[in-house]
Amino acid sequence: MDPLTERTPRVVSAVKLLRTAERRKVGRFLVEGENSVGEALGTRPVHDLFYTEDAEQRYSTLIDRAHSVGVRTSLVTDRAVRALSDTVTPPGLVAVCDLLDVPLAEAIGPGTRLLAVPVAVAEPGNAGTVIRVADAVGADAAILAGDSVDPHNGKCVRASAGSLFHLPVVRERDTAAVLDSISAAGIQLLATAADGEVDLDDADELLARPTAWLFGNEAHGLDAATSARADHRVRIPIHGRAESLNLATAASICLYSSARVQNRKRTDS
């Protein structure tokens, strides 16, 4: 059978999923590469898997696995896979999956201990990294609040390195609704701030409590209204000469600090 081309209707339809509006319209998104496609197959409905001749040689086990569970698998031309990809060097393996985000109410419950809440985060690489860190430290969910990037953006999916499939991911444009739900569940809101009144090094007693960390926009930080809702504003001490930390680095430090204290508390008890 001849490979599908960039003009084949199924490929044309899939290419449209590179656009946020189309993803929302049809409820599906694209996943590229061995790692992410493998995670998708284990956790989500996968509707199509496109692969090149080269990818067929490299990822034959994964393609066979997809075929065995009923996924429609299709050989495509190199030109078609370039159309399906938003990377400079496509891996040659692209899946069409259902969207991942869950309602806010499903991500917050009685046992929720740790949440990552990026607010109005614009850079997909940062959003994906925060999701990856949240997964790594064992957070209960990542909640993208306000006017944040779509977590199904290709760069975000790649930056999450498969973690997008491991924990609940919420998109909620109403930041106030996110904060209200978190507070109503008895979870404290902590915001990072260069002039915060609490030093992270001295915050272990705070960090032992159920916590939602608020991380602001890369350029402007948290808006005043959101920052004012925080129960505490926490500063990360900088001992060297760096002026500041970027969003993903600050999120990594804060989430790890909370997980360290919470895990120690569980072990001690």
Solvent accessible surface area in square Angstrom, and as a share of the most:
residue,aa,sasa,rsa
1,M,229,1.02
2,D,121,0.63
3,P,46,0.29
4,L,30,0.15
5,T,45,0.26
6,E,39,0.18
7,R,179,0.65
8,T,32,0.19
9,P,104,0.65
10,R,69,0.25
11,V,0,0.00
12,V,60,0.34
13,S,65,0.42
14,A,5,0.04
15,V,41,0.24
16,K,80,0.34
17,L,9,0.04
18,L,64,0.32
19,R,140,0.51
20,T,49,0.29
21,A,76,0.59
22,E,29,0.13
23,R,9,0.03
24,R,132,0.48
25,K,161,0.68
26,V,70,0.40
27,G,27,0.26
28,R,88,0.32
29,F,0,0.00
30,L,14,0.07
31,V,0,0.00
32,E,21,0.09
33,G,12,0.12
34,E,98,0.44
35,N,84,0.43
36,S,8,0.05
37,V,0,0.00
38,G,15,0.14
39,E,51,0.23
40,A,0,0.00
41,L,25,0.12
42,G,54,0.52
43,T,70,0.41
44,R,74,0.27
45,P,72,0.46
46,V,17,0.10
47,H,54,0.24
48,D,10,0.05
49,L,1,0.00
50,F,1,0.00
51,Y,23,0.09
52,T,6,0.03
53,E,117,0.52
54,D,81,0.42
55,A,0,0.00
56,E,65,0.29
57,Q,141,0.63
58,R,127,0.46
59,Y,29,0.11
60,S,52,0.34
61,T,112,0.65
62,L,19,0.10
63,I,11,0.06
64,D,94,0.49
65,R,101,0.37
66,A,0,0.00
67,H,125,0.56
68,S,88,0.57
69,V,101,0.58
70,G,68,0.66
71,V,11,0.06
72,R,128,0.47
73,T,33,0.19
74,S,11,0.07
75,L,41,0.20
76,V,3,0.02
77,T,38,0.22
78,D,85,0.44
79,R,154,0.56
80,A,0,0.00
81,V,6,0.04
82,R,136,0.50
83,A,36,0.28
84,L,1,0.00
85,S,12,0.07
86,D,74,0.39
87,T,37,0.21
88,V,153,0.88
89,T,114,0.67
90,P,30,0.19
91,P,33,0.21
92,G,3,0.03
93,L,0,0.00
94,V,0,0.00
95,A,0,0.00
96,V,8,0.05
97,C,0,0.00
98,D,35,0.18
99,L,31,0.15
100,L,13,0.07
101,D,43,0.22
102,V,38,0.22
103,P,82,0.52
104,L,23,0.11
105,A,87,0.68
106,E,122,0.55
107,A,7,0.06
108,I,24,0.12
109,G,28,0.27
110,P,153,0.96
111,G,61,0.58
112,T,11,0.07
113,R,69,0.25
114,L,5,0.02
115,L,0,0.00
116,A,0,0.00
117,V,0,0.00
118,P,0,0.00
119,V,6,0.03
120,A,33,0.25
121,V,0,0.00
122,A,66,0.51
123,E,59,0.27
124,P,22,0.14
125,G,14,0.14
126,N,25,0.13
127,A,0,0.00
128,G,0,0.00
129,T,43,0.25
130,V,0,0.00
131,I,0,0.00
132,R,125,0.45
133,V,23,0.13
134,A,0,0.00
135,D,40,0.21
136,A,86,0.66
137,V,27,0.16
138,G,57,0.55
139,A,10,0.08
140,D,52,0.27
141,A,0,0.00
142,A,0,0.00
143,I,0,0.00
144,L,2,0.01
145,A,0,0.00
146,G,12,0.12
147,D,98,0.51
148,S,20,0.13
149,V,25,0.14
150,D,9,0.05
151,P,1,0.00
152,H,3,0.01
153,N,41,0.21
154,G,18,0.17
155,K,94,0.40
156,C,0,0.00
157,V,3,0.02
158,R,87,0.32
159,A,25,0.20
160,S,0,0.00
161,A,34,0.26
162,G,1,0.01
163,S,7,0.05
164,L,3,0.01
165,F,16,0.06
166,H,96,0.43
167,L,19,0.09
168,P,52,0.33
169,V,2,0.01
170,V,1,0.01
171,R,62,0.23
172,E,51,0.23
173,R,161,0.59
174,D,73,0.38
175,T,25,0.15
176,A,54,0.42
177,A,34,0.26
178,V,0,0.00
179,L,3,0.02
180,D,75,0.39
181,S,41,0.26
182,I,0,0.00
183,S,52,0.34
184,A,93,0.72
185,A,48,0.38
186,G,59,0.57
187,I,6,0.03
188,Q,19,0.08
189,L,1,0.00
190,L,0,0.00
191,A,0,0.00
192,T,35,0.20
193,A,20,0.16
194,A,107,0.83
195,D,106,0.55
196,G,2,0.02
197,E,106,0.47
198,V,26,0.15
199,D,27,0.14
200,L,11,0.06
201,D,96,0.50
202,D,118,0.61
203,A,3,0.02
204,D,45,0.24
205,E,138,0.62
206,L,20,0.10
207,L,0,0.00
208,A,17,0.13
209,R,109,0.40
210,P,37,0.23
211,T,0,0.00
212,A,0,0.00
213,W,0,0.00
214,L,0,0.00
215,F,3,0.01
216,G,11,0.11
217,N,29,0.15
218,E,66,0.30
219,A,83,0.64
220,H,156,0.70
221,G,35,0.33
222,L,32,0.16
223,D,75,0.39
224,A,87,0.67
225,A,76,0.59
226,T,6,0.03
227,S,21,0.14
228,A,84,0.65
229,R,93,0.34
230,A,17,0.13
231,D,81,0.42
232,H,55,0.24
233,R,74,0.27
234,V,0,0.00
235,R,87,0.32
236,I,31,0.16
237,P,32,0.20
238,I,69,0.35
239,H,162,0.72
240,G,56,0.54
241,R,243,0.89
242,A,62,0.48
243,E,170,0.76
244,S,77,0.49
245,L,65,0.32
246,N,96,0.49
247,L,19,0.09
248,A,13,0.10
249,T,55,0.32
250,A,13,0.10
251,A,0,0.00
252,S,35,0.23
253,I,61,0.31
254,C,0,0.00
255,L,0,0.00
256,Y,132,0.50
257,S,12,0.08
258,S,0,0.00
259,A,8,0.06
260,R,92,0.34
261,V,6,0.03
262,Q,6,0.03
263,N,68,0.35
264,R,113,0.41
265,K,105,0.45
266,R,135,0.49
267,T,114,0.66
268,D,115,0.59
269,S,123,0.79
